[in-house]
Amino acid sequence: QVQLVESGGGSVQAGGSLRLSCAASTYGTRTYCMGWFRQAPGKERERVATINTVGSSTYTAGSVKGRFTISQGNAKNTMYLQMNSLKPEDTAIYYCAAVRSFGEGSCPLRRDEYPYWGEGTQVTVSS
């Protein structure tokens, strides 16, 4: 069982920055895709960015491309999301998720393909 813990959320004004962190309890020798999803009030949970710890392939959603950057820590069970130029529409609960990876390439697309989830961290951007 993998446990994920997010940190780094908070409240900022539009144009500000935040850095989210996700730490996995342990991966051992296994490799994983890790991702950030977000859910705003009244909306479905959407994929924001993913990274494959095998080969470091990344994906970033069009709505945040150029503003958000996903990265892996030196320890492969950590992941970060650097969020710059934040907008009010980025306000949401941000969740860290993980799924086993068996090779290089893109990570799964759908949220239901990720069996491991953190509790989420709130990001609020005011105008």
MOKA-V347013 format. One record per backbone hydrogen bond with DSSP energy under -1.0 kcal/mol. CO is the residue of the C=O (numbers start at 1). NH is the residue of the N-H. Records with the same first field share a line. If there is no record, write none. Layout:
BEGIN
CO->NH / NH
END
This chain:
BEGIN
3->25
5->23
7->21
10->124
12->126
13->16
16->86
18->83
20->81
21->7
22->79
23->5
27->30
31->101
32->53
33->99
34->51
35->97
36->48 / 49
37->95
38->46
39->93
40->43
46->38
48->61
49->36
50->59
51->34
52->56
57->52
59->50
61->64 / 65
64->67 / 68
67->84
69->82
71->80
75->78
77->24
78->73
79->22
80->71
81->20
82->69
83->18
86->15
87->90
88->91
92->123
93->39
94->121
95->37
96->118
97->35
98->116
99->33
110->113
111->114
116->98
121->94
122->10
123->92
124->12
126->14
END
